[in-house]
């Protein structure tokens, strides 16, 4: 995703983003079921920042939260 002034302006598929977050399915389920905050899970090491710097990611906290709030509305199995 590309963010400008807190808004998502562009979506791209692929793995060339500035940040890459990975983790076990159980933690992603917890994030998408709104049982744990995605940013907090990353800070706690439940989700791993595989590319990028946590300090840089923290400046994107609001759009990061908004993106996950939107994704949480999508049903998952």
C-alpha positions in Angstrom: 0.0 0.0 0.0 1.1 3.5 -0.6 0.1 6.1 2.0 -0.1 9.9 1.5 -1.2 12.1 4.4 -2.8 9.2 6.2 -4.8 7.9 3.2 -4.2 4.8 1.2 -3.6 6.1 -2.3 -2.3 3.0 -4.1 -2.4 -0.8 -3.8 0.3 -2.9 -5.4 0.8 -6.6 -5.3 4.2 -8.1 -4.9 6.9 -8.1 -2.3 8.8 -4.9 -3.0 7.3 -2.8 -0.1 9.2 -0.8 2.4 7.9 -3.0 5.2 7.2 -6.7 5.4 5.5 -8.2 8.4 5.2 -11.9 8.8 4.0 -14.2 11.5 2.2 -17.4 12.4 -1.4 -17.8 11.3 -2.7 -17.8 14.9 -1.4 -14.3 15.4 -2.8 -13.0 12.1 -6.2 -14.6 13.0 -6.0 -12.7 16.4 -5.3 -9.5 14.5 -8.1 -9.9 12.0 -10.5 -11.0 14.7 -9.6 -7.8 16.6 -8.3 -9.7 19.6 -4.9 -8.1 19.4 -3.6 -4.8 17.9 -1.4 -5.4 14.9 1.1 -2.8 15.8 1.3 -4.1 19.4 1.7 -7.6 18.1 4.7 -6.4 16.0 6.2 -4.6 18.9 5.8 -7.7 21.1 7.4 -10.0 18.5 4.2 -12.0 17.9 4.4 -10.7 14.3 7.9 -10.1 12.9 9.0 -7.1 11.0 11.0 -8.9 8.3 11.8 -5.8 6.3 12.1 -2.2 7.5 12.8 -0.5 10.7 10.3 -0.5 13.6 11.1 3.2 14.4 10.1 4.1 10.8 7.0 1.9 11.0 5.9 3.7 14.1 5.5 7.0 12.2 2.9 5.2 10.1 0.9 4.1 13.2 -2.4 5.8 12.2 -2.6 4.6 8.6 -1.4 1.2 9.8 -4.2 1.1 12.3 -6.7 2.2 9.7 -5.6 -0.4 7.2 -6.1 -3.2 9.8 -9.4 -1.7 10.9 -10.6 -2.0 7.2 -9.2 -5.5 6.8 -11.0 -6.6 10.0 -14.3 -6.1 8.2 -13.4 -8.8 5.7 -14.6 -12.2 6.8 -11.9 -14.8 7.1 -12.0 -18.6 7.7 
